[in-house]
Amino acid sequence: MGANSTVNNLVQSAGTVQTVHVKNVMPTDNSFWVFYLSHSQPTYLEEAGNGQQAQRDNGLKYVKSWRNALDIGANVGEWARPLAKRFNKVICFEPNPNFRNCFKKNIKDPNVILHPYGLSTHSHTAEQGINETHLNFVVGDTEPRDGDIQCRALDSFNFTDVDYIKIDVDGFEVPVLRGAEQTLRRNNPVINIEMKERKRPKIVAESRKILRNLGYRHHSRVRSDEVWLKS
């Protein structure tokens, strides 16, 4: 663990910037700065868990090349840290500014890039709570609501050499996949995607339909995470 020191940190919250006093530590192993629902500011946890290691290990066993990985819904970096040890480059997307604040404290690897966007079908804005993982897209909505979160389609980045994609976007899977179709056709990556059937059955069904239409087939599942491969 790095040396501790007390510093002022700017934390974005509900359109404002708060100054809070926290310890500036460099996390290692299973320690992370987090911003969970119970927190009002970034909080350091010495033992935050292994970041869904079982789900991650299951998906990675299908990877045959280790060039670029995409972490969509990167949160505070629990997946990015171990992925950075395996892939040449890890490209992350996290729209929540409070999670990005923690991510930057947690992840210092030079091969990790963090983009401040939500991913969707096209460029637009959306709402997101200060410590929520999902973009506001509720039952009855047909389009994301206006807000200060910037969204883009994954295809707009024109990524190449993508061997693995992790998707954890809490109900926004369909817009993410629809905006990623060209990327998936061009790269044929292993896809590790969270699919919560009981909580979001219609979204899961539509997400699976999109993947099948792109030539993907379901190969395995650990807890709520499914692995899909091009057949």
C-alpha positions in Angstrom: 0.0 0.0 0.0 1.2 3.5 -0.7 1.9 6.2 1.8 -1.2 7.8 3.4 -1.8 11.5 3.4 -4.9 13.7 3.9 -5.8 15.9 0.9 -8.8 17.8 -0.5 -10.6 16.0 -3.3 -13.2 17.4 -5.6 -16.2 15.1 -5.9 -19.0 15.8 -8.4 -22.4 15.3 -7.1 -25.8 16.1 -8.6 -24.4 18.9 -10.7 -22.3 20.4 -7.9 -18.7 19.9 -6.8 -18.1 19.1 -3.1 -14.8 19.3 -1.3 -14.2 16.4 1.1 -11.3 15.2 3.1 -10.1 11.7 2.4 -6.9 9.7 2.6 -4.9 9.5 -0.5 -3.8 5.9 -0.8 -2.8 3.8 -3.7 -5.0 0.6 -3.6 -3.5 -2.8 -4.3 -4.9 -6.4 -4.6 -8.5 -6.3 -3.3 -8.4 -2.8 -1.9 -10.4 -0.1 -3.7 -11.8 3.3 -3.5 -15.6 2.8 -3.9 -18.8 4.9 -4.1 -21.6 2.5 -3.2 -25.3 3.5 -2.5 -24.6 3.9 1.2 -21.7 6.4 0.6 -21.9 10.1 0.2 -18.2 10.4 -0.9 -15.4 8.1 -2.1 -14.6 5.6 0.5 -11.5 3.4 0.8 -12.0 -0.3 1.5 -9.0 -2.3 2.5 -10.9 -5.5 1.4 -13.5 -4.8 -1.3 -13.6 -8.3 -2.6 -12.2 -9.9 -5.7 -14.3 -8.0 -8.3 -16.4 -11.0 -9.5 -13.4 -13.2 -10.2 -15.4 -16.3 -10.9 -17.3 -14.6 -13.7 -14.2 -13.0 -15.1 -12.1 -16.2 -15.0 -15.0 -18.0 -16.8 -15.0 -15.5 -19.7 -11.2 -15.3 -20.0 -10.8 -19.0 -20.5 -12.3 -18.5 -24.0 -9.8 -15.8 -25.0 -7.2 -16.8 -27.6 -5.5 -13.5 -28.3 -4.7 -10.8 -25.8 -4.6 -7.5 -27.7 -7.4 -5.1 -26.6 -10.1 -5.6 -24.0 -13.1 -3.3 -23.6 -14.6 -2.8 -20.1 -18.1 -1.3 -20.6 -19.5 -0.2 -17.3 -16.1 0.0 -15.7 -17.4 1.3 -12.3 -14.4 1.9 -10.0 -12.0 -0.5 -11.8 -12.5 -3.9 -10.2 -12.3 -5.6 -13.6 -9.9 -3.2 -15.2 -7.1 -4.0 -12.7 -6.9 -7.7 -13.4 -7.6 -7.3 -17.1 -4.7 -4.9 -17.4 -2.4 -7.7 -16.3 -3.5 -9.9 -19.2 -4.2 -7.6 -22.2 -2.0 -5.3 -24.1 -4.6 -2.5 -23.6 -7.8 -2.1 -21.6 -10.2 0.5 -22.9 -12.8 1.4 -20.3 -16.1 3.3 -20.3 -17.7 4.8 -17.2 -20.2 7.6 -17.4 -20.6 8.3 -13.7 -18.2 11.0 -12.6 -18.1 9.8 -9.0 -17.1 6.3 -10.1 -14.5 7.7 -12.4 -13.1 9.7 -9.5 -12.6 6.4 -7.7 -11.3 4.6 -10.8 -8.5 7.1 -11.2 -7.5 6.5 -7.6 -7.6 2.7 -8.1 -6.0 2.3 -11.5 -2.6 3.7 -12.5 -1.7 1.1 -15.2 -0.3 2.8 -18.3 -2.1 0.4 -20.6 -5.6 1.4 -19.3 -7.6 4.1 -20.9 -10.8 5.5 -19.3 -13.5 7.2 -21.4 -16.2 9.3 -19.7 -19.1 8.1 -21.8 -22.1 5.9 -21.5 -22.5 3.6 -24.6 -25.7 3.6 -26.6 -27.1 3.5 -30.1 -26.1 7.0 -31.0 -24.8 10.3 -29.5 -27.2 11.7 -26.9 -27.4 12.7 -23.2 -28.9 10.8 -20.3 -29.5 11.1 -16.6 -27.7 9.1 -13.9 -27.9 9.3 -10.1 -24.8 10.3 -8.2 -24.0 6.8 -7.1 -26.1 4.7 -9.5 -24.7 2.2 -12.0 -27.5 2.5 -14.5 -28.5 5.2 -16.9 -32.1 6.3 -16.3 -34.1 4.3 -18.8 -37.2 3.1 -16.9 -40.2 1.0 -17.8 -42.4 3.1 -20.2 -39.5 5.1 -21.6 -38.8 4.7 -25.3 -35.7 6.9 -25.4 -33.1 7.8 -22.8 -33.9 11.0 -20.9 -32.0 14.3 -21.2 -29.3 14.9 -18.7 -25.6 15.7 -18.3 -24.2 12.2 -19.1 -22.7 12.0 -22.5 -23.4 8.8 -24.5 -21.9 7.6 -27.8 -22.2 4.4 -29.9 -19.3 2.0 -29.5 -19.1 1.9 -33.3 -18.2 5.6 -33.4 -14.7 4.7 -32.0 -13.8 2.4 -34.8 -11.9 0.0 -32.6 -9.8 -2.8 -34.1 -8.0 -5.8 -32.6 -10.6 -6.2 -29.9 -10.4 -9.7 -28.4 -12.7 -9.4 -25.3 -15.6 -7.2 -24.2 -17.1 -7.1 -20.7 -20.5 -5.5 -20.5 -22.2 -4.6 -17.2 -24.6 -1.8 -17.7 -27.6 -2.6 -15.5 -30.5 -2.6 -18.0 -28.9 -0.6 -20.8 -27.6 -3.7 -22.7 -29.9 -3.4 -25.7 -28.7 0.2 -26.7 -25.1 -0.8 -26.0 -25.3 -3.9 -28.3 -27.2 -2.1 -31.1 -24.5 0.6 -31.1 -21.8 -2.0 -31.2 -22.9 -4.1 -34.1 -20.1 -3.1 -36.5 -17.5 -3.4 -33.9 -18.7 -7.0 -33.1 -18.8 -7.9 -36.8 -15.3 -6.5 -37.4 -13.6 -8.0 -34.4 -15.5 -11.1 -33.3 -14.5 -10.7 -29.6 -15.4 -12.9 -26.7 -18.4 -11.2 -25.0 -18.9 -11.4 -21.2 -22.2 -9.8 -20.5 -24.3 -9.5 -17.4 -27.8 -10.9 -18.0 -30.2 -10.7 -15.1 -33.1 -12.9 -16.4 -35.4 -12.6 -13.3 -34.9 -8.8 -13.0 -35.0 -7.8 -16.6 -36.5 -10.7 -18.7 -37.5 -8.6 -21.7 -34.1 -6.9 -21.9 -32.3 -10.2 -21.6 -34.4 -11.7 -24.3 -33.8 -8.8 -26.7 -30.1 -8.8 -26.0 -29.8 -12.5 -26.7 -31.7 -12.0 -30.0 -29.3 -9.3 -31.1 -26.3 -11.5 -30.3 -27.7 -14.4 -32.2 -28.5 -12.3 -35.2 -24.8 -11.3 -35.2 -23.7 -14.9 -35.3 -23.0 -15.3 -31.6 -23.9 -18.3 -29.5 -24.2 -18.7 -25.7 -21.5 -20.9 -24.3 -21.6 -20.7 -20.5 -23.0 -18.8 -17.5 -21.6 -18.0 -14.0 -24.1 -16.3 -11.7 -25.6 -13.5 -13.9 -22.8 -13.3 -16.4 -23.0 -15.1 -19.8 -20.2 -15.8 -22.2 -21.0 -15.5 -25.9 -18.8 -16.5 -28.8 -19.0 -16.3 -32.6 -20.1 -19.7 -33.9 
